[in-house]
Amino acid sequence: MKVLKRKTVALSPQGHAHGQHRPSAEELFHAPGESPAVYSITKPVAFAQGVGGTHFAAAMIRCVEGVRDWAAHQRHLVGHIKVFIENGSKDHLWLASTGKRISVQSSPGWDAAVSETFQVHFTAIIFGPGQDHLEEIVAEHIQRELSSIQP
């Protein structure tokens, strides 16, 4: 059995690799038979003033990009990153990525809606990191992007 060695990439405090190329699929670390780390959270989010759907969507897209790019820089294999968000009006936004582009779908009223409450359902399935490390990375990205939303 051939064991693949992980390559650690130096990251900035924001989780971005400096001076590194984005690995190809052939360069990604994944040992045969390896189980993925899975992290899933449902998080209620409230704002004293309403937030527009487009602003909330932009933050969540950056969040998915951040987790996806972190995984790529660490040479981990993204199984799925999926996010489902409901606002107080029951409009919804759905984001999904398997490591490359991000698919974005929303209900017809999402972009025009302004809401004070949101329910975020975030799941990441990634081969390579430890369970606790994946939880830490996802939580950091979610918190950073939610904190960046300006009503």
C-alpha positions in Angstrom: 0.0 0.0 0.0 1.4 3.4 -1.0 1.0 6.1 1.6 0.7 9.6 0.3 2.4 12.3 2.3 0.5 15.5 3.1 2.1 18.8 2.2 1.5 21.6 4.6 1.1 25.1 3.1 1.8 28.2 5.1 -1.3 30.2 5.4 -1.9 33.9 6.2 -4.2 34.7 9.2 -7.0 34.9 6.7 -6.4 31.3 5.6 -4.9 32.1 2.2 -1.7 30.5 0.9 0.9 32.9 -0.3 3.1 32.2 -3.3 1.4 28.8 -3.8 -0.4 27.5 -6.8 -3.8 25.9 -6.6 -3.3 22.1 -6.8 -4.7 20.1 -9.6 -7.0 17.1 -8.9 -4.0 14.8 -9.3 -2.1 16.7 -6.6 -4.8 16.4 -4.0 -4.2 14.3 -1.0 -6.7 11.4 -0.5 -5.7 8.0 0.8 -7.7 5.1 -0.5 -10.5 4.1 1.9 -10.1 7.3 3.9 -13.2 8.6 5.6 -14.1 12.2 5.3 -14.4 14.7 8.1 -18.0 15.9 8.3 -19.1 19.0 10.0 -22.7 20.2 10.0 -24.3 23.1 12.0 -27.6 24.8 12.1 -27.2 28.4 13.3 -29.9 31.0 13.9 -28.7 34.5 13.0 -30.4 37.7 14.0 -29.8 41.4 13.2 -31.4 44.3 15.0 -31.9 46.0 11.6 -33.0 44.0 8.6 -30.4 42.7 6.1 -31.1 42.3 2.4 -30.9 38.9 0.8 -28.2 39.9 -1.6 -25.9 41.1 1.2 -26.5 37.9 3.2 -25.9 35.8 0.0 -22.7 37.5 -0.8 -21.3 36.8 2.7 -22.3 33.1 2.5 -20.7 32.8 -1.0 -17.5 34.2 0.5 -17.8 31.7 3.3 -18.1 28.7 1.0 -15.2 30.1 -1.2 -13.1 30.4 2.0 -13.7 26.9 3.1 -13.3 25.5 -0.4 -10.0 27.5 -1.0 -8.6 26.5 2.4 -9.3 22.8 1.5 -7.6 23.3 -1.9 -4.5 24.9 -0.4 -4.2 22.1 2.1 -4.6 19.6 -0.7 -7.8 18.2 0.8 -10.5 16.8 -1.3 -13.9 18.5 -1.1 -16.7 16.0 -1.1 -19.5 18.6 -0.7 -20.0 22.0 0.9 -23.7 22.7 1.1 -25.5 25.7 2.7 -29.2 26.1 3.0 -30.5 29.4 4.4 -34.0 30.5 5.2 -34.9 34.1 6.1 -37.8 35.2 8.3 -40.1 35.4 5.3 -39.4 31.7 4.5 -37.5 32.7 1.3 -34.4 30.5 0.9 -30.9 30.4 -0.6 -29.1 27.2 -1.5 -25.3 27.1 -2.1 -23.3 24.0 -3.1 -19.7 23.2 -4.2 -17.8 20.1 -4.8 -14.5 22.0 -4.9 -14.7 24.1 -8.0 -17.5 26.5 -8.8 -20.3 27.3 -6.4 -23.9 26.7 -7.5 -26.3 29.3 -6.2 -30.1 28.9 -6.3 -32.7 31.0 -4.4 -36.4 31.4 -4.1 -38.0 34.2 -6.2 -38.3 36.6 -3.3 -34.8 36.1 -1.8 -33.0 39.1 -3.5 -35.8 41.6 -2.7 -36.3 40.4 0.8 -35.0 42.2 3.9 -35.0 40.1 7.0 -34.0 40.4 10.7 -33.6 36.6 11.1 -32.0 33.9 9.2 -31.5 30.1 9.8 -28.2 28.9 8.3 -27.7 25.1 7.7 -24.1 24.5 6.8 -22.5 21.1 6.0 -18.9 20.4 4.9 -17.7 17.0 3.9 -13.9 17.1 3.2 -11.4 14.3 2.9 -8.0 15.0 4.6 -8.5 17.2 7.7 -9.3 15.9 11.2 -12.8 16.3 12.4 -11.9 19.0 15.0 -9.8 20.9 12.6 -12.6 21.0 10.0 -15.1 22.2 12.6 -12.6 25.0 13.7 -12.0 26.2 10.1 -15.7 26.2 9.1 -16.7 28.0 12.3 -14.0 30.7 11.7 -15.3 31.3 8.2 -18.9 31.4 9.2 -18.2 33.8 12.0 -16.0 36.1 9.9 -18.5 36.4 7.1 -21.5 36.9 9.4 -19.6 39.6 11.2 -18.9 41.4 7.9 -22.6 41.8 7.1 -23.7 45.4 7.4 -27.5 46.1 7.6 
